[in-house]
């Protein structure tokens, strides 16, 4: 038995999963939290894995989630010192993510020096967007410097859109889909025949849908307006839009499990929060339907998308004329498996498909190394 070790390093945590080859089934997994030293964190990961029983001598490849790959990386890549430098150079585009991703890469390369390490980028799946989708209408010298739309959550959108085609027993290149990845972070994508042609996140993960603590789309003049009227710095505005906005700003909570009881209790702020949240998602569904021209399947995934039938129903309300017709009973099914929640005869199939980014990273790591 051989394994892929998948690592997702955050600022103070390391998520890990040991995946069997070739089945891609999980052999072990977990999370080490409150990490201040990633080398020490990796030692804790190893200790937990060894306690779980698998023989770590059989790790054939280590797959790393890296958030930003810029325009250079449209595919996973085997990590060497040059790739490490490039990930570091891209840190200004993802200052909260790339530096800690890189710390994890370096720590893991020390622990597993004799096996290939592969970077799988959140942005890679979206590199198939056409220029009219990724180009901002801004001065050319800015775009020449790399300012454009990149998109994120790419491993999730890739996995879910492909699984949706498999579930429908249709060839992936023949299926047009919209994927709604709804969690504390949230994004939408339009996938035409297996290729992303548009996505809601942009230069950073701030653009697009309303999220737990992120604003999503706002007027680009907001930072300048707040600087003039309230004396706020760019850094203060950036922090507020990323960490103090979204659902949290609207009603004081960023967890829908806390917000819905407030809605039911008549809290007007919570009710408005859900109207804003679902309206934004509904707008993106309509926009991406127009981009695709033909829609075969709409897919919900991630924490909210997979587990919150009430939010799903609210997002889809009023889309019946677009051929998106929900089956209320199917929508409230407690099943955790991929499932249809649209009504019989609905022109567009609506699915719930649990995402599995670690499995996607493992599969991509095996493919690029030829070890699968």
Secondary structure, DSSP 8 states (H G I E B T S, - for coil): -EEEEEEEE-SSEEEEEEEEETT--EEEEEEEES-S-HHHHHHHHHHHHHHHT--GGGEEEEEEEES--TTT-SS-EE--HHHHHHHHHGGGGSTTTHHHHHHHHHHHHHHTTTSEEEEEETTGGGGG--HHHH--SS-HHHHHTT-S---S-HHHHHHHHHHHHHHTT--GGG-EEEEEEESSSEEEEEEETTEEEEES--SSTTSSS--SS---S--TTHHHHHHHHH---HHHHHHHHHHS-HHHHHHS---HHHHHHHHHTT-HHHHHHHHHHHHHHHHHHHHHHHHHSS--EEEEEHHHHHH-HHHHHHHHTT-GGGT--B-HHHHT----S-EE-B-TT-SSEEEE----HHHHHHHHHHHHHT--
